[in-house]
Amino acid sequence: MLLHGGHRGALFVDPDHRGCGGGRTLVEEALRRYPLLSTDVNEQNPQAVGFYAHLGFARIGRSPLASGGRPYPLIHLRYAK
């Protein structure tokens, strides 16, 4: 996981360990440090979108392109609970 200020920039969990609570634990630690945590997820990754929605993140915006102009639409999220 990459944190920069109150923004979570990256979170990767080995596919063999998904569903074991590691991602949740990392996000919960980030929320302890930054209660107004924000993050971006690839709109084309419904598993990630659902993961963050389940944890209490709400959509606050959308960008049609990822950093560097790459053609991956991003959903901008902020913790809302």
Secondary structure, DSSP 8 states (H G I E B T S, - for coil): -EEETTEEEE----GGGTTSSHHHHHHHHHHHH-TT-EEEEETT-HHHHHHHHHTTEEEEEEESS-GGG-S--EEEEEE--
